Amino acid sequence: MSDNVLINQIREAVIDGQAKVAVAKVEEALAEGLNPEVILHDGLISAMTEVGQLFEDGEFFVPEMLIAARAMKGALELLKPLLVDQGVEPLGKIAIGTVKGDLHDIGKSLVAMMLEGAGFEVADLGVDVSPEKFIAEVKNGAQIVAMSALLTTTMPNMKTTIDAIVEAGLRSQTVIMVGGAPVTQAYAEQIGADGYASDASAAVRKAHELIGQ
Ligand code: B12
């Protein structure tokens, strides 16, 4: 089957929330030798962008977004071992999480996965992460704090977390990286973060840059 047909079938399965079909089609695409990164970007991420658009247009509601997200996660699990290189020396410790009040974890998990693959030791704190939890990881030796936010209403919690790190006297011990669809370089600078990246590959480059490697 042509590559484009398969990629489209993966996209449609994710948009329709058909987890089993999405997984089966990703398996088929891998068996046909398609590049995992192409499957990720043109199939899975592109599907979630479309889902966001459908939600914005009032054609999708939360349940549809949720089942699409489940289908995406199932397919992502298959790609994970292929995107993550094995057996690299740890480069430094990164604590990553989605900020307080925010439950979106697909982008954050993708960034965590790529950082791990690039050889960083990653502590994934999950979603709805309080400033206290990030602070505990800095005390625990995290050289980078990476925060994700997908909602304009939770973006300010990145600043709250940075302020709490400053207040705890730990700002000089860690570098702070932020990201997520509504976050920009300008916003990162405004809240006093050290770095911003727009996607998972850029996040890996930024992490290297931030800890001087
Ligand atoms: C899936 C989804 C959901 C799922 C989440 C499931 C899950 N387990 O994650 C569910 C259904 C739970 C959900 C709920 C809600 N959602 Co929602 N959701 C989405 C959707 C469709 C896709 C997000 C996604 O996974 N994208 C794919 C990933 C790969 O992309 P990404 O997250 O942007 O991550 C990439 C980069 O941003 C970057 N990155 C991400 N994090 C980080 C961190 C660092 C450190 C770095 C460097 C980089 C980085 O790298 C990633 C990989 O390339 C978006 C639409 C969209 N297009 O963003 C809406 C969207 C984010 N949701 C939205 C809304 C409104 C909601 C709800 C409030 C809806 C409601 N009325 O209840 C709730 C809020 C729940 C909460 N408290 O968090 C709005 C936000 C609008 C706004 N201005 O704030 C959006 C934009 C939809 C829309 N177009 O209106 N949602």
py3Dmol code that shows the C-alpha trace and the ligand (Angstrom):
import py3Dmol

protein = """\
ATOM      1  CA  MET A   1       0.000   0.000   0.000  1.00  0.00           C
ATOM      2  CA  SER A   2       1.284   3.510  -0.704  1.00  0.00           C
ATOM      3  CA  ASP A   3       2.898   5.345   2.184  1.00  0.00           C
ATOM      4  CA  ASN A   4       0.502   8.269   1.937  1.00  0.00           C
ATOM      5  CA  VAL A   5      -2.543   6.023   2.082  1.00  0.00           C
ATOM      6  CA  LEU A   6      -1.253   4.383   5.259  1.00  0.00           C
ATOM      7  CA  ILE A   7      -0.368   7.709   6.884  1.00  0.00           C
ATOM      8  CA  ASN A   8      -3.859   8.984   6.076  1.00  0.00           C
ATOM      9  CA  GLN A   9      -5.418   5.862   7.552  1.00  0.00           C
ATOM     10  CA  ILE A  10      -3.401   6.414  10.753  1.00  0.00           C
ATOM     11  CA  ARG A  11      -4.522  10.057  10.889  1.00  0.00           C
ATOM     12  CA  GLU A  12      -8.154   9.129  10.372  1.00  0.00           C
ATOM     13  CA  ALA A  13      -8.067   6.320  12.942  1.00  0.00           C
ATOM     14  CA  VAL A  14      -6.700   8.739  15.574  1.00  0.00           C
ATOM     15  CA  ILE A  15      -9.205  11.465  14.699  1.00  0.00           C
ATOM     16  CA  ASP A  16     -12.036   8.921  14.897  1.00  0.00           C
ATOM     17  CA  GLY A  17     -10.654   7.574  18.185  1.00  0.00           C
ATOM     18  CA  GLN A  18     -10.263   4.056  16.823  1.00  0.00           C
ATOM     19  CA  ALA A  19      -7.375   2.940  19.000  1.00  0.00           C
ATOM     20  CA  LYS A  20      -7.157  -0.625  17.667  1.00  0.00           C
ATOM     21  CA  VAL A  21      -7.148   0.509  14.043  1.00  0.00           C
ATOM     22  CA  ALA A  22      -4.546   3.183  14.814  1.00  0.00           C
ATOM     23  CA  VAL A  23      -2.247   0.616  16.423  1.00  0.00           C
ATOM     24  CA  ALA A  24      -2.771  -1.904  13.608  1.00  0.00           C
ATOM     25  CA  LYS A  25      -2.054   0.721  10.943  1.00  0.00           C
ATOM     26  CA  VAL A  26       1.093   1.914  12.715  1.00  0.00           C
ATOM     27  CA  GLU A  27       2.240  -1.717  12.895  1.00  0.00           C
ATOM     28  CA  GLU A  28       1.556  -2.058   9.174  1.00  0.00           C
ATOM     29  CA  ALA A  29       3.415   1.166   8.400  1.00  0.00           C
ATOM     30  CA  LEU A  30       6.434   0.033  10.413  1.00  0.00           C
ATOM     31  CA  ALA A  31       6.380  -3.346   8.692  1.00  0.00           C
ATOM     32  CA  GLU A  32       6.437  -1.522   5.356  1.00  0.00           C
ATOM     33  CA  GLY A  33       9.534   0.327   6.489  1.00  0.00           C
ATOM     34  CA  LEU A  34       8.062   3.803   7.026  1.00  0.00           C
ATOM     35  CA  ASN A  35      10.199   6.103   9.131  1.00  0.00           C
ATOM     36  CA  PRO A  36       8.860   6.267  12.738  1.00  0.00           C
ATOM     37  CA  GLU A  37       9.363  10.053  12.787  1.00  0.00           C
ATOM     38  CA  VAL A  38       7.243  10.452   9.665  1.00  0.00           C
ATOM     39  CA  ILE A  39       4.531   8.299  11.250  1.00  0.00           C
ATOM     40  CA  LEU A  40       4.734  10.453  14.373  1.00  0.00           C
ATOM     41  CA  HIS A  41       4.599  13.832  12.649  1.00  0.00           C
ATOM     42  CA  ASP A  42       2.474  13.267   9.550  1.00  0.00           C
ATOM     43  CA  GLY A  43       0.218  10.669  11.163  1.00  0.00           C
ATOM     44  CA  LEU A  44      -0.183  11.167  14.905  1.00  0.00           C
ATOM     45  CA  ILE A  45       0.698  14.802  15.608  1.00  0.00           C
ATOM     46  CA  SER A  46      -1.074  15.967  12.479  1.00  0.00           C
ATOM     47  CA  ALA A  47      -4.192  14.083  13.646  1.00  0.00           C
ATOM     48  CA  MET A  48      -4.167  15.807  17.053  1.00  0.00           C
ATOM     49  CA  THR A  49      -3.831  19.196  15.352  1.00  0.00           C
ATOM     50  CA  GLU A  50      -6.924  18.378  13.307  1.00  0.00           C
ATOM     51  CA  VAL A  51      -8.760  17.243  16.462  1.00  0.00           C
ATOM     52  CA  GLY A  52      -7.949  20.603  18.072  1.00  0.00           C
ATOM     53  CA  GLN A  53      -9.345  22.384  15.033  1.00  0.00           C
ATOM     54  CA  LEU A  54     -12.538  20.305  15.090  1.00  0.00           C
ATOM     55  CA  PHE A  55     -12.953  21.152  18.791  1.00  0.00           C
ATOM     56  CA  GLU A  56     -12.459  24.828  18.065  1.00  0.00           C
ATOM     57  CA  ASP A  57     -15.012  24.653  15.246  1.00  0.00           C
ATOM     58  CA  GLY A  58     -17.555  23.102  17.617  1.00  0.00           C
ATOM     59  CA  GLU A  59     -17.614  19.811  15.719  1.00  0.00           C
ATOM     60  CA  PHE A  60     -15.817  17.865  18.478  1.00  0.00           C
ATOM     61  CA  PHE A  61     -16.438  17.930  22.217  1.00  0.00           C
ATOM     62  CA  VAL A  62     -14.320  16.739  25.148  1.00  0.00           C
ATOM     63  CA  PRO A  63     -15.259  13.022  24.827  1.00  0.00           C
ATOM     64  CA  GLU A  64     -14.144  12.969  21.184  1.00  0.00           C
ATOM     65  CA  MET A  65     -10.876  14.693  22.118  1.00  0.00           C
ATOM     66  CA  LEU A  66     -10.355  12.153  24.852  1.00  0.00           C
ATOM     67  CA  ILE A  67     -10.843   9.069  22.697  1.00  0.00           C
ATOM     68  CA  ALA A  68      -8.623  10.552  20.008  1.00  0.00           C
ATOM     69  CA  ALA A  69      -5.962  11.144  22.670  1.00  0.00           C
ATOM     70  CA  ARG A  70      -6.276   7.505  23.790  1.00  0.00           C
ATOM     71  CA  ALA A  71      -5.806   6.276  20.240  1.00  0.00           C
ATOM     72  CA  MET A  72      -2.770   8.519  19.865  1.00  0.00           C
ATOM     73  CA  LYS A  73      -1.223   7.236  23.087  1.00  0.00           C
ATOM     74  CA  GLY A  74      -1.695   3.595  22.075  1.00  0.00           C
ATOM     75  CA  ALA A  75       0.025   4.213  18.762  1.00  0.00           C
ATOM     76  CA  LEU A  76       2.764   6.239  20.442  1.00  0.00           C
ATOM     77  CA  GLU A  77       3.632   3.305  22.700  1.00  0.00           C
ATOM     78  CA  LEU A  78       4.527   1.318  19.582  1.00  0.00           C
ATOM     79  CA  LEU A  79       6.800   4.045  18.302  1.00  0.00           C
ATOM     80  CA  LYS A  80       8.484   4.699  21.629  1.00  0.00           C
ATOM     81  CA  PRO A  81      11.186   2.007  21.489  1.00  0.00           C
ATOM     82  CA  LEU A  82      12.018   3.075  17.940  1.00  0.00           C
ATOM     83  CA  LEU A  83      12.300   6.761  18.749  1.00  0.00           C
ATOM     84  CA  VAL A  84      14.269   6.215  21.917  1.00  0.00           C
ATOM     85  CA  ASP A  85      17.902   5.188  21.372  1.00  0.00           C
ATOM     86  CA  GLN A  86      19.084   2.673  23.919  1.00  0.00           C
ATOM     87  CA  GLY A  87      22.159   2.502  26.113  1.00  0.00           C
ATOM     88  CA  VAL A  88      23.432   6.058  26.133  1.00  0.00           C
ATOM     89  CA  GLU A  89      25.284   7.542  29.115  1.00  0.00           C
ATOM     90  CA  PRO A  90      23.046   9.852  31.221  1.00  0.00           C
ATOM     91  CA  LEU A  91      23.770  13.474  30.314  1.00  0.00           C
ATOM     92  CA  GLY A  92      22.020  15.145  33.215  1.00  0.00           C
ATOM     93  CA  LYS A  93      18.789  14.938  35.145  1.00  0.00           C
ATOM     94  CA  ILE A  94      15.594  16.568  33.947  1.00  0.00           C
ATOM     95  CA  ALA A  95      12.363  16.849  35.903  1.00  0.00           C
ATOM     96  CA  ILE A  96       9.430  17.278  33.523  1.00  0.00           C
ATOM     97  CA  GLY A  97       5.743  17.776  34.160  1.00  0.00           C
ATOM     98  CA  THR A  98       2.564  19.505  33.047  1.00  0.00           C
ATOM     99  CA  VAL A  99       1.853  22.430  35.347  1.00  0.00           C
ATOM    100  CA  LYS A 100      -0.800  22.649  38.029  1.00  0.00           C
ATOM    101  CA  GLY A 101      -4.368  22.581  36.738  1.00  0.00           C
ATOM    102  CA  ASP A 102      -3.402  21.160  33.358  1.00  0.00           C
ATOM    103  CA  LEU A 103      -4.129  17.550  32.395  1.00  0.00           C
ATOM    104  CA  HIS A 104      -2.690  17.479  28.860  1.00  0.00           C
ATOM    105  CA  ASP A 105       0.135  14.967  28.793  1.00  0.00           C
ATOM    106  CA  ILE A 106       0.712  13.834  25.212  1.00  0.00           C
ATOM    107  CA  GLY A 107       3.167  16.583  24.256  1.00  0.00           C
ATOM    108  CA  LYS A 108       4.906  16.452  27.621  1.00  0.00           C
ATOM    109  CA  SER A 109       5.306  12.661  27.365  1.00  0.00           C
ATOM    110  CA  LEU A 110       6.669  12.979  23.844  1.00  0.00           C
ATOM    111  CA  VAL A 111       9.251  15.510  25.013  1.00  0.00           C
ATOM    112  CA  ALA A 112      10.144  13.247  27.972  1.00  0.00           C
ATOM    113  CA  MET A 113      10.549  10.304  25.625  1.00  0.00           C
ATOM    114  CA  MET A 114      12.835  12.175  23.219  1.00  0.00           C
ATOM    115  CA  LEU A 115      14.942  13.566  26.070  1.00  0.00           C
ATOM    116  CA  GLU A 116      15.326  10.070  27.460  1.00  0.00           C
ATOM    117  CA  GLY A 117      16.258   8.840  24.031  1.00  0.00           C
ATOM    118  CA  ALA A 118      18.905  11.535  23.769  1.00  0.00           C
ATOM    119  CA  GLY A 119      20.513  10.218  26.952  1.00  0.00           C
ATOM    120  CA  PHE A 120      19.098  12.420  29.698  1.00  0.00           C
ATOM    121  CA  GLU A 121      17.846  10.931  32.946  1.00  0.00           C
ATOM    122  CA  VAL A 122      14.189  11.956  33.035  1.00  0.00           C
ATOM    123  CA  ALA A 123      11.914  12.173  36.056  1.00  0.00           C
ATOM    124  CA  ASP A 124       8.422  12.411  34.588  1.00  0.00           C
ATOM    125  CA  LEU A 125       6.211  13.962  37.266  1.00  0.00           C
ATOM    126  CA  GLY A 126       3.035  13.571  35.221  1.00  0.00           C
ATOM    127  CA  VAL A 127       0.262  16.146  35.026  1.00  0.00           C
ATOM    128  CA  ASP A 128      -1.166  18.749  37.403  1.00  0.00           C
ATOM    129  CA  VAL A 129       2.268  19.148  38.984  1.00  0.00           C
ATOM    130  CA  SER A 130       2.501  21.597  41.898  1.00  0.00           C
ATOM    131  CA  PRO A 131       5.455  23.971  42.371  1.00  0.00           C
ATOM    132  CA  GLU A 132       6.336  21.969  45.503  1.00  0.00           C
ATOM    133  CA  LYS A 133       6.806  18.791  43.464  1.00  0.00           C
ATOM    134  CA  PHE A 134       9.126  20.551  41.005  1.00  0.00           C
ATOM    135  CA  ILE A 135      11.055  22.030  43.951  1.00  0.00           C
ATOM    136  CA  ALA A 136      11.455  18.589  45.526  1.00  0.00           C
ATOM    137  CA  GLU A 137      13.050  17.355  42.279  1.00  0.00           C
ATOM    138  CA  VAL A 138      15.465  20.299  42.178  1.00  0.00           C
ATOM    139  CA  LYS A 139      16.496  19.411  45.740  1.00  0.00           C
ATOM    140  CA  ASN A 140      16.854  15.881  44.431  1.00  0.00           C
ATOM    141  CA  GLY A 141      19.424  16.982  41.843  1.00  0.00           C
ATOM    142  CA  ALA A 142      17.417  17.889  38.725  1.00  0.00           C
ATOM    143  CA  GLN A 143      19.591  20.172  36.595  1.00  0.00           C
ATOM    144  CA  ILE A 144      16.710  21.103  34.334  1.00  0.00           C
ATOM    145  CA  VAL A 145      13.074  21.729  35.205  1.00  0.00           C
ATOM    146  CA  ALA A 146      10.903  21.325  32.102  1.00  0.00           C
ATOM    147  CA  MET A 147       7.317  22.551  32.275  1.00  0.00           C
ATOM    148  CA  SER A 148       4.497  21.987  29.822  1.00  0.00           C
ATOM    149  CA  ALA A 149       1.194  23.898  29.553  1.00  0.00           C
ATOM    150  CA  LEU A 150      -1.525  23.513  26.935  1.00  0.00           C
ATOM    151  CA  LEU A 151      -4.065  25.941  28.297  1.00  0.00           C
ATOM    152  CA  THR A 152      -3.810  29.714  28.338  1.00  0.00           C
ATOM    153  CA  THR A 153      -5.344  29.529  31.816  1.00  0.00           C
ATOM    154  CA  THR A 154      -2.554  27.306  33.180  1.00  0.00           C
ATOM    155  CA  MET A 155       0.402  29.065  31.516  1.00  0.00           C
ATOM    156  CA  PRO A 156       0.675  31.483  34.484  1.00  0.00           C
ATOM    157  CA  ASN A 157       1.389  28.467  36.694  1.00  0.00           C
ATOM    158  CA  MET A 158       4.768  28.246  34.965  1.00  0.00           C
ATOM    159  CA  LYS A 159       5.556  31.673  36.387  1.00  0.00           C
ATOM    160  CA  THR A 160       4.164  30.643  39.789  1.00  0.00           C
ATOM    161  CA  THR A 161       6.509  27.646  39.765  1.00  0.00           C
ATOM    162  CA  ILE A 162       9.518  29.759  38.771  1.00  0.00           C
ATOM    163  CA  ASP A 163       8.696  32.246  41.531  1.00  0.00           C
ATOM    164  CA  ALA A 164       8.449  29.406  44.048  1.00  0.00           C
ATOM    165  CA  ILE A 165      11.842  28.051  42.923  1.00  0.00           C
ATOM    166  CA  VAL A 166      13.338  31.542  43.370  1.00  0.00           C
ATOM    167  CA  GLU A 167      11.724  31.875  46.781  1.00  0.00           C
ATOM    168  CA  ALA A 168      13.113  28.509  47.840  1.00  0.00           C
ATOM    169  CA  GLY A 169      16.592  29.870  47.014  1.00  0.00           C
ATOM    170  CA  LEU A 170      17.110  27.221  44.317  1.00  0.00           C
ATOM    171  CA  ARG A 171      17.026  29.292  41.129  1.00  0.00           C
ATOM    172  CA  SER A 172      20.812  29.215  40.619  1.00  0.00           C
ATOM    173  CA  GLN A 173      20.842  25.408  40.928  1.00  0.00           C
ATOM    174  CA  THR A 174      18.568  24.673  37.996  1.00  0.00           C
ATOM    175  CA  VAL A 175      17.762  25.779  34.478  1.00  0.00           C
ATOM    176  CA  ILE A 176      14.168  26.132  33.431  1.00  0.00           C
ATOM    177  CA  MET A 177      12.728  25.142  30.087  1.00  0.00           C
ATOM    178  CA  VAL A 178       9.114  25.672  29.035  1.00  0.00           C
ATOM    179  CA  GLY A 179       6.878  24.571  26.173  1.00  0.00           C
ATOM    180  CA  GLY A 180       3.391  23.621  25.033  1.00  0.00           C
ATOM    181  CA  ALA A 181       1.166  24.835  22.202  1.00  0.00           C
ATOM    182  CA  PRO A 182       0.279  28.298  23.605  1.00  0.00           C
ATOM    183  CA  VAL A 183       3.785  29.010  24.941  1.00  0.00           C
ATOM    184  CA  THR A 184       6.187  31.219  22.966  1.00  0.00           C
ATOM    185  CA  GLN A 185       9.790  32.363  23.202  1.00  0.00           C
ATOM    186  CA  ALA A 186       8.551  35.803  24.229  1.00  0.00           C
ATOM    187  CA  TYR A 187       6.407  34.314  27.003  1.00  0.00           C
ATOM    188  CA  ALA A 188       9.349  32.228  28.217  1.00  0.00           C
ATOM    189  CA  GLU A 189      11.473  35.380  28.476  1.00  0.00           C
ATOM    190  CA  GLN A 190       8.669  37.299  30.152  1.00  0.00           C
ATOM    191  CA  ILE A 191       8.318  34.770  32.984  1.00  0.00           C
ATOM    192  CA  GLY A 192      12.070  34.367  33.466  1.00  0.00           C
ATOM    193  CA  ALA A 193      12.553  30.878  31.992  1.00  0.00           C
ATOM    194  CA  ASP A 194      15.947  30.024  30.507  1.00  0.00           C
ATOM    195  CA  GLY A 195      14.711  28.306  27.386  1.00  0.00           C
ATOM    196  CA  TYR A 196      11.748  27.502  25.160  1.00  0.00           C
ATOM    197  CA  ALA A 197      11.288  24.912  22.424  1.00  0.00           C
ATOM    198  CA  SER A 198       8.387  24.429  20.071  1.00  0.00           C
ATOM    199  CA  ASP A 199       8.587  20.647  19.680  1.00  0.00           C
ATOM    200  CA  ALA A 200      10.223  17.541  21.086  1.00  0.00           C
ATOM    201  CA  SER A 201      13.297  17.543  18.818  1.00  0.00           C
ATOM    202  CA  ALA A 202      13.893  21.229  19.486  1.00  0.00           C
ATOM    203  CA  ALA A 203      13.500  20.464  23.214  1.00  0.00           C
ATOM    204  CA  VAL A 204      16.399  18.008  23.012  1.00  0.00           C
ATOM    205  CA  ARG A 205      18.602  20.594  21.258  1.00  0.00           C
ATOM    206  CA  LYS A 206      17.622  23.214  23.821  1.00  0.00           C
ATOM    207  CA  ALA A 207      18.372  20.892  26.760  1.00  0.00           C
ATOM    208  CA  HIS A 208      21.880  20.247  25.373  1.00  0.00           C
ATOM    209  CA  GLU A 209      22.399  23.956  24.895  1.00  0.00           C
ATOM    210  CA  LEU A 210      21.135  24.843  28.374  1.00  0.00           C
ATOM    211  CA  ILE A 211      23.455  22.523  30.193  1.00  0.00           C
ATOM    212  CA  GLY A 212      26.356  23.392  27.935  1.00  0.00           C
ATOM    213  CA  GLN A 213      26.803  20.224  25.889  1.00  0.00           C
TER     214      GLN A 213
END
"""
ligand_1 = """\
91
B12
C -6.062 15.953 23.374
C -6.593 17.228 23.977
C -7.266 17.143 25.203
C -7.363 15.843 25.999
C -6.002 15.611 26.705
C -5.672 14.138 26.877
C -4.253 13.933 27.325
N -4.064 12.823 27.984
O -3.348 14.730 27.086
C -8.532 16.164 26.987
C -9.822 15.688 26.387
C -8.392 15.607 28.398
C -8.537 17.707 26.951
C -9.167 18.457 27.925
C -9.291 19.836 27.855
N -8.905 20.625 26.833
Co -7.736 20.027 25.415
N -6.883 19.609 23.798
C -6.410 18.493 23.304
C -5.818 18.747 21.887
C -6.851 18.304 20.859
C -4.510 18.074 21.538
C -3.330 18.311 22.495
C -2.202 17.395 22.083
O -2.057 16.325 22.648
N -1.452 17.770 21.030
C -0.393 16.956 20.448
C 0.932 17.193 21.149
C 2.000 16.302 20.528
O 1.290 18.537 20.954
P 1.648 19.545 22.153
O 0.947 19.141 23.396
O 1.515 20.935 21.685
O 3.198 19.254 22.446
C 4.248 19.583 21.561
C 4.815 20.999 21.759
O 3.881 21.933 22.271
C 6.018 20.807 22.630
N 5.879 20.761 24.090
C 4.851 20.345 24.857
N 5.171 20.392 26.142
C 6.426 20.832 26.222
C 7.262 21.061 27.326
C 8.539 21.546 27.120
C 9.423 21.786 28.299
C 9.005 21.815 25.806
C 10.360 22.374 25.613
C 8.184 21.584 24.700
C 6.910 21.089 24.920
O 6.504 19.562 22.201
C 5.400 18.667 21.961
C 5.803 17.641 20.943
O 6.139 18.178 19.704
C -5.614 20.299 21.940
C -5.593 21.014 20.587
C -4.201 21.297 20.107
N -4.060 21.297 18.804
O -3.279 21.539 20.861
C -6.768 20.722 22.853
C -6.679 22.046 23.643
C -5.279 22.252 24.224
N -7.631 21.824 24.741
C -8.325 22.850 25.004
C -9.328 22.919 26.015
C -10.148 24.194 26.072
C -9.525 21.855 26.918
C -10.519 21.820 28.103
C -10.585 23.100 28.941
C -11.893 21.443 27.511
C -13.045 21.448 28.472
N -13.990 22.326 28.212
O -13.071 20.710 29.445
C -9.997 20.615 28.930
C -8.993 21.024 30.022
C -8.573 19.889 30.914
C -7.389 20.279 31.785
N -7.649 20.754 33.007
O -6.255 20.196 31.362
C -7.957 24.053 24.130
C -7.122 25.091 24.875
C -7.547 26.504 24.510
C -6.794 27.533 25.281
N -6.678 28.669 24.662
O -6.335 27.378 26.379
C -7.250 23.352 22.929
C -6.164 24.215 22.249
C -8.356 22.980 21.906
C -8.902 24.174 21.165
N -8.495 24.357 19.925
O -9.670 24.945 21.692
N -7.881 18.178 25.874
"""
view = py3Dmol.view(width=600, height=400)
view.addModel(protein, "pdb")
view.setStyle({"model": 0}, {"cartoon": {"style": "trace"}})
view.addModel(ligand_1, "xyz")
view.setStyle({"model": 1}, {"stick": {}})
view.zoomTo()
view.show()
